[in-house]
Amino acid sequence: MDLRDLKINLKALRDGLTKLSFDLDDTYFASFEADEVRGGCVHVDIDITRVKEDFFSIEVHEKGNVVISCDICLDSMNQSIEVKEHLDITFGDKTSEEDSLIVVNDKNGIFDFTWILYELLVLDIPIRHVHAKGECNPVMVKKLEEYSSVCNDKKTDRSIDPRWESLLKLKK
């Protein structure tokens, strides 16, 4: 995917509805330094309605799968994603993004959807993402269990620090 396709000249759009469709692939996700999403295949539909000469109402619909890491075994896993979002864009002197109102510089009138599409996808990823039961990397799960049991053994075998023990006696 060519990221230049996601730069839309709003000034060139006619009144009424303009429909755009894109397919985000691994090259799109590789263009970001963030490592939250490793890849994926997501279809994007963007409906841009020119309400006034300088005001646009935008509906974004993203649906597909992204590749992220499992919180338990750190292997890659597919996560299904579906995002529906409404945005409003207007022209102004300074570019800004506040809630759902985006102000685009009125000199060039170009809005780059690249980052906002990525941001919407990442916000839709669940906080905890793990493989289905039994699908985690068995070698990693075994290592985790091994280290967890070692930590638990250390906690139970550890006696109270003598300084604390003396303070506890004073408390009684």
Phi and psi in degrees as GROMACS dihedral restraints (atoms count N, CA, C in turn):
[ dihedral_restraints ]
;  ai    aj    ak    al  type     phi  dphi    fc
    3     4     5     6     1   -90.8    20    10
    4     5     6     7     1   118.8    20    10
    6     7     8     9     1   -64.0    20    10
    7     8     9    10     1   -20.6    20    10
    9    10    11    12     1   -64.6    20    10
   10    11    12    13     1   -24.0    20    10
   12    13    14    15     1   -65.4    20    10
   13    14    15    16     1   -21.7    20    10
   15    16    17    18     1   -86.9    20    10
   16    17    18    19     1    -0.8    20    10
   18    19    20    21     1   -94.5    20    10
   19    20    21    22     1   111.4    20    10
   21    22    23    24     1  -108.2    20    10
   22    23    24    25     1   127.6    20    10
   24    25    26    27     1   -83.6    20    10
   25    26    27    28     1    99.9    20    10
   27    28    29    30     1   -66.2    20    10
   28    29    30    31     1   -31.3    20    10
   30    31    32    33     1   -66.0    20    10
   31    32    33    34     1   -26.6    20    10
   33    34    35    36     1   -83.6    20    10
   34    35    36    37     1    -9.8    20    10
   36    37    38    39     1   -75.1    20    10
   37    38    39    40     1   142.8    20    10
   39    40    41    42     1   -81.1    20    10
   40    41    42    43     1   167.1    20    10
   42    43    44    45     1   -62.7    20    10
   43    44    45    46     1   151.1    20    10
   45    46    47    48     1    93.6    20    10
   46    47    48    49     1  -154.9    20    10
   48    49    50    51     1   -93.9    20    10
   49    50    51    52     1   133.8    20    10
   51    52    53    54     1  -122.6    20    10
   52    53    54    55     1   126.5    20    10
   54    55    56    57     1  -106.2    20    10
   55    56    57    58     1   132.5    20    10
   57    58    59    60     1  -126.5    20    10
   58    59    60    61     1   146.4    20    10
   60    61    62    63     1  -134.9    20    10
   61    62    63    64     1   139.9    20    10
   63    64    65    66     1  -139.7    20    10
   64    65    66    67     1   155.3    20    10
   66    67    68    69     1  -119.5    20    10
   67    68    69    70     1   115.4    20    10
   69    70    71    72     1   -86.7    20    10
   70    71    72    73     1   127.5    20    10
   72    73    74    75     1  -123.7    20    10
   73    74    75    76     1  -168.8    20    10
   75    76    77    78     1   -59.6    20    10
   76    77    78    79     1   -34.0    20    10
   78    79    80    81     1   -66.6    20    10
   79    80    81    82     1   -35.3    20    10
   81    82    83    84     1   -62.2    20    10
   82    83    84    85     1   -49.6    20    10
   84    85    86    87     1   -68.9    20    10
   85    86    87    88     1   -29.3    20    10
   87    88    89    90     1   -70.3    20    10
   88    89    90    91     1   -18.4    20    10
   90    91    92    93     1   -74.8    20    10
   91    92    93    94     1    -9.0    20    10
   93    94    95    96     1  -100.8    20    10
   94    95    96    97     1   141.9    20    10
   96    97    98    99     1   -75.0    20    10
   97    98    99   100     1   -21.3    20    10
   99   100   101   102     1   -66.0    20    10
  100   101   102   103     1   142.8    20    10
  102   103   104   105     1  -106.7    20    10
  103   104   105   106     1    14.5    20    10
  105   106   107   108     1   -62.0    20    10
  106   107   108   109     1   -45.9    20    10
  108   109   110   111     1  -112.2    20    10
  109   110   111   112     1   123.2    20    10
  111   112   113   114     1   -88.9    20    10
  112   113   114   115     1   -20.5    20    10
  114   115   116   117     1   174.0    20    10
  115   116   117   118     1  -170.0    20    10
  117   118   119   120     1   153.5    20    10
  118   119   120   121     1  -178.9    20    10
  120   121   122   123     1  -142.5    20    10
  121   122   123   124     1   106.2    20    10
  123   124   125   126     1  -129.5    20    10
  124   125   126   127     1   129.0    20    10
  126   127   128   129     1   -92.6    20    10
  127   128   129   130     1   134.1    20    10
  129   130   131   132     1  -122.2    20    10
  130   131   132   133     1   129.6    20    10
  132   133   134   135     1  -115.7    20    10
  133   134   135   136     1   128.4    20    10
  135   136   137   138     1  -122.7    20    10
  136   137   138   139     1   121.8    20    10
  138   139   140   141     1  -106.7    20    10
  139   140   141   142     1   115.7    20    10
  141   142   143   144     1  -109.5    20    10
  142   143   144   145     1   119.2    20    10
  144   145   146   147     1  -110.5    20    10
  145   146   147   148     1   120.5    20    10
  147   148   149   150     1   -83.3    20    10
  148   149   150   151     1   104.9    20    10
  150   151   152   153     1   -79.9    20    10
  151   152   153   154     1   -47.5    20    10
  153   154   155   156     1  -130.2    20    10
  154   155   156   157     1   179.9    20    10
  156   157   158   159     1   -60.5    20    10
  157   158   159   160     1   -34.6    20    10
  159   160   161   162     1  -119.5    20    10
  160   161   162   163     1    21.1    20    10
  162   163   164   165     1  -138.3    20    10
  163   164   165   166     1   130.7    20    10
  165   166   167   168     1  -126.7    20    10
  166   167   168   169     1   137.1    20    10
  168   169   170   171     1  -106.4    20    10
  169   170   171   172     1   127.6    20    10
  171   172   173   174     1  -125.2    20    10
  172   173   174   175     1   132.3    20    10
  174   175   176   177     1  -113.0    20    10
  175   176   177   178     1   124.7    20    10
  177   178   179   180     1  -113.4    20    10
  178   179   180   181     1   131.7    20    10
  180   181   182   183     1  -131.0    20    10
  181   182   183   184     1   117.5    20    10
  183   184   185   186     1  -118.3    20    10
  184   185   186   187     1   132.5    20    10
  186   187   188   189     1  -146.5    20    10
  187   188   189   190     1   133.5    20    10
  189   190   191   192     1   162.2    20    10
  190   191   192   193     1  -152.7    20    10
  192   193   194   195     1  -127.5    20    10
  193   194   195   196     1   142.0    20    10
  195   196   197   198     1  -120.0    20    10
  196   197   198   199     1   152.9    20    10
  198   199   200   201     1  -100.8    20    10
  199   200   201   202     1   120.6    20    10
  201   202   203   204     1  -130.8    20    10
  202   203   204   205     1   172.3    20    10
  204   205   206   207     1   -94.2    20    10
  205   206   207   208     1   144.1    20    10
  207   208   209   210     1   -71.6    20    10
  208   209   210   211     1   136.4    20    10
  210   211   212   213     1   -68.3    20    10
  211   212   213   214     1   -20.6    20    10
  213   214   215   216     1   -92.2    20    10
  214   215   216   217     1   -56.4    20    10
  216   217   218   219     1  -102.8    20    10
  217   218   219   220     1    -8.3    20    10
  219   220   221   222     1    69.1    20    10
  220   221   222   223     1     5.1    20    10
  222   223   224   225     1   -74.8    20    10
  223   224   225   226     1   160.7    20    10
  225   226   227   228     1   -69.6    20    10
  226   227   228   229     1   145.8    20    10
  228   229   230   231     1  -145.1    20    10
  229   230   231   232     1   153.1    20    10
  231   232   233   234     1   -89.3    20    10
  232   233   234   235     1   136.2    20    10
  234   235   236   237     1  -125.9    20    10
  235   236   237   238     1   123.1    20    10
  237   238   239   240     1   -75.4    20    10
  238   239   240   241     1   144.4    20    10
  240   241   242   243     1  -133.6    20    10
  241   242   243   244     1   138.4    20    10
  243   244   245   246     1  -145.6    20    10
  244   245   246   247     1   118.7    20    10
  246   247   248   249     1  -123.2    20    10
  247   248   249   250     1   132.5    20    10
  249   250   251   252     1  -127.7    20    10
  250   251   252   253     1   122.3    20    10
  252   253   254   255     1  -141.2    20    10
  253   254   255   256     1   144.4    20    10
  255   256   257   258     1  -110.0    20    10
  256   257   258   259     1   134.1    20    10
  258   259   260   261     1  -131.8    20    10
  259   260   261   262     1   152.1    20    10
  261   262   263   264     1  -120.3    20    10
  262   263   264   265     1   136.9    20    10
  264   265   266   267     1  -125.6    20    10
  265   266   267   268     1   137.5    20    10
  267   268   269   270     1  -136.0    20    10
  268   269   270   271     1   166.3    20    10
  270   271   272   273     1   -95.1    20    10
  271   272   273   274     1   149.0    20    10
  273   274   275   276     1  -163.1    20    10
  274   275   276   277     1   179.8    20    10
  276   277   278   279     1   -72.6    20    10
  277   278   279   280     1   -39.2    20    10
  279   280   281   282     1  -118.5    20    10
  280   281   282   283     1   139.4    20    10
  282   283   284   285     1   -76.5    20    10
  283   284   285   286     1   134.9    20    10
  285   286   287   288     1  -157.0    20    10
  286   287   288   289     1   159.5    20    10
  288   289   290   291     1  -131.6    20    10
  289   290   291   292     1   110.5    20    10
  291   292   293   294     1  -128.3    20    10
  292   293   294   295     1   119.3    20    10
  294   295   296   297     1    50.2    20    10
  295   296   297   298     1  -119.4    20    10
  297   298   299   300     1  -104.1    20    10
  298   299   300   301     1     6.6    20    10
  300   301   302   303     1  -104.3    20    10
  301   302   303   304     1   121.3    20    10
  303   304   305   306     1  -113.8    20    10
  304   305   306   307     1   131.7    20    10
  306   307   308   309     1  -105.5    20    10
  307   308   309   310     1   123.5    20    10
  309   310   311   312     1  -106.6    20    10
  310   311   312   313     1   140.5    20    10
  312   313   314   315     1   -56.6    20    10
  313   314   315   316     1   124.2    20    10
  315   316   317   318     1   -75.4    20    10
  316   317   318   319     1    -9.4    20    10
  318   319   320   321     1   -71.0    20    10
  319   320   321   322     1   -45.1    20    10
  321   322   323   324     1  -103.9    20    10
  322   323   324   325     1   -28.4    20    10
  324   325   326   327     1    69.8    20    10
  325   326   327   328     1    16.7    20    10
  327   328   329   330     1   -99.7    20    10
  328   329   330   331     1   130.5    20    10
  330   331   332   333     1  -115.1    20    10
  331   332   333   334     1   129.2    20    10
  333   334   335   336     1   -96.8    20    10
  334   335   336   337     1   112.4    20    10
  336   337   338   339     1   -80.6    20    10
  337   338   339   340     1    -5.9    20    10
  339   340   341   342     1   -53.3    20    10
  340   341   342   343     1   -55.2    20    10
  342   343   344   345     1   -73.6    20    10
  343   344   345   346     1   -40.9    20    10
  345   346   347   348     1   -66.0    20    10
  346   347   348   349     1   -34.9    20    10
  348   349   350   351     1   -64.6    20    10
  349   350   351   352     1   -41.9    20    10
  351   352   353   354     1   -64.5    20    10
  352   353   354   355     1   -44.9    20    10
  354   355   356   357     1   -60.5    20    10
  355   356   357   358     1   -43.1    20    10
  357   358   359   360     1   -63.7    20    10
  358   359   360   361     1   -38.9    20    10
  360   361   362   363     1   -64.5    20    10
  361   362   363   364     1   -47.2    20    10
  363   364   365   366     1   -63.2    20    10
  364   365   366   367     1   -37.8    20    10
  366   367   368   369     1   -67.4    20    10
  367   368   369   370     1   -20.2    20    10
  369   370   371   372     1   -87.9    20    10
  370   371   372   373     1   -10.4    20    10
  372   373   374   375     1   -72.0    20    10
  373   374   375   376     1   131.8    20    10
  375   376   377   378     1   -59.7    20    10
  376   377   378   379     1   151.7    20    10
  378   379   380   381     1   -60.8    20    10
  379   380   381   382     1   -44.8    20    10
  381   382   383   384     1  -106.5    20    10
  382   383   384   385     1   120.4    20    10
  384   385   386   387     1  -126.4    20    10
  385   386   387   388     1   115.5    20    10
  387   388   389   390     1  -135.5    20    10
  388   389   390   391     1   155.3    20    10
  390   391   392   393     1   -62.4    20    10
  391   392   393   394     1   161.6    20    10
  393   394   395   396     1   -64.6    20    10
  394   395   396   397     1   155.8    20    10
  396   397   398   399     1   -53.9    20    10
  397   398   399   400     1   129.7    20    10
  399   400   401   402     1    89.2    20    10
  400   401   402   403     1    -4.3    20    10
  402   403   404   405     1  -100.6    20    10
  403   404   405   406     1    -5.7    20    10
  405   406   407   408     1   -69.2    20    10
  406   407   408   409     1   156.8    20    10
  408   409   410   411     1   -59.4    20    10
  409   410   411   412     1   115.7    20    10
  411   412   413   414     1   -63.3    20    10
  412   413   414   415     1   -32.5    20    10
  414   415   416   417     1   -65.5    20    10
  415   416   417   418     1   -44.3    20    10
  417   418   419   420     1   -67.8    20    10
  418   419   420   421     1   -40.3    20    10
  420   421   422   423     1   -61.9    20    10
  421   422   423   424     1   -40.9    20    10
  423   424   425   426     1   -63.3    20    10
  424   425   426   427     1   -43.7    20    10
  426   427   428   429     1   -62.2    20    10
  427   428   429   430     1   -43.0    20    10
  429   430   431   432     1   -61.4    20    10
  430   431   432   433     1   -43.8    20    10
  432   433   434   435     1   -64.2    20    10
  433   434   435   436     1   -39.1    20    10
  435   436   437   438     1   -61.9    20    10
  436   437   438   439     1   -49.1    20    10
  438   439   440   441     1   -70.8    20    10
  439   440   441   442     1   -32.4    20    10
  441   442   443   444     1   -65.1    20    10
  442   443   444   445     1   -41.5    20    10
  444   445   446   447     1   -69.2    20    10
  445   446   447   448     1   -35.2    20    10
  447   448   449   450     1   -63.5    20    10
  448   449   450   451     1   -43.9    20    10
  450   451   452   453     1   -63.7    20    10
  451   452   453   454     1   -42.1    20    10
  453   454   455   456     1   -64.9    20    10
  454   455   456   457     1   -38.6    20    10
  456   457   458   459     1   -64.1    20    10
  457   458   459   460     1   -41.3    20    10
  459   460   461   462     1   -63.4    20    10
  460   461   462   463     1   -38.3    20    10
  462   463   464   465     1   -65.8    20    10
  463   464   465   466     1   -40.1    20    10
  465   466   467   468     1   -77.7    20    10
  466   467   468   469     1   -30.2    20    10
  468   469   470   471     1   -81.4    20    10
  469   470   471   472     1   -18.2    20    10
  471   472   473   474     1   -74.5    20    10
  472   473   474   475     1   128.4    20    10
  474   475   476   477     1   -90.4    20    10
  475   476   477   478     1   169.6    20    10
  477   478   479   480     1   -73.6    20    10
  478   479   480   481     1   139.6    20    10
  480   481   482   483     1   -56.1    20    10
  481   482   483   484     1   133.5    20    10
  483   484   485   486     1   -56.3    20    10
  484   485   486   487     1   -31.7    20    10
  486   487   488   489     1   -66.0    20    10
  487   488   489   490     1   -41.3    20    10
  489   490   491   492     1   -68.7    20    10
  490   491   492   493     1   -36.6    20    10
  492   493   494   495     1   -60.4    20    10
  493   494   495   496     1   -41.9    20    10
  495   496   497   498     1   -63.8    20    10
  496   497   498   499     1   -40.9    20    10
  498   499   500   501     1   -65.8    20    10
  499   500   501   502     1   -37.2    20    10
  501   502   503   504     1   -64.7    20    10
  502   503   504   505     1   -35.6    20    10
  504   505   506   507     1   -64.7    20    10
  505   506   507   508     1   -39.4    20    10
  507   508   509   510     1   -64.5    20    10
  508   509   510   511     1   -34.8    20    10
  510   511   512   513     1   -66.0    20    10
  511   512   513   514     1   -34.0    20    10
